[in-house]
């Protein structure tokens, strides 16, 4: 029995030492650098696309799943003192086109330490309907930011342009005449139509926001991380120190 105990103690010390000598890093929490994304002075509202086209496949995966996996990777790294919220659109069909073009809901009100609530709501939502981008922006400005002070930023992710007979570009041109405290970052996810891209780019740039395109899972991670952090270049991976 004593011999077994001696062997176990020796293994406890020898194996980690050899692993370190071999160049393979062991998992220790202190070896990881977790960069916290977000600005505590700014409130962020995600507006995410759950239109039917998000069920289309891109590089062997549904665009919906790529979005969910990306958010699951990024959300835990948003600082708990950063206020975030979630609005979803396209998650209902409606009996008429009018109803489908009003399918936009504040799923998670803006608050700090909200990453878990946002992720849970994303996972519970199914793509079904149309793409009411302009209506969603109007609802966000009118209701979601009501009583919210300071800088406010919308991060809009869409895989297509407006298809509810409105123009987000025209809307924000009117918006900036009366509101200077809201900027909109737009992430065009696998959008190919030139007119749609021009509308989405206008929506971002007119509000002093940023416009991104993404066509792969890696690009999607990078673009959303850049938008949250406000940095031009971000390494969206967790790297071990060697």
Buried (B, 14 or more C-beta within 10 A) or exposed (E): EEEEEEEEEEEEEEEEEEEEEEEEEEEEEEEEEEBEBBBEEBBBBBBBBBBBBBBEEBEEEBBBBBBBBBBEBBBBBBBEEBBBBBBBBBBBEBEEEEEBBBBBBBBBBBEBEBBEBBBEBBEEBEBBBBBBBBBBBBBBBEEBBEEBEEBBBBBBBBBBBBBBEBBBBBBBBEBEEEEEEBBBBBBBBBBEEEEBBEBBBBBBBBBEBBBBBBBEBEBBBBBBBBBBBBEEEBEBEEEEEE
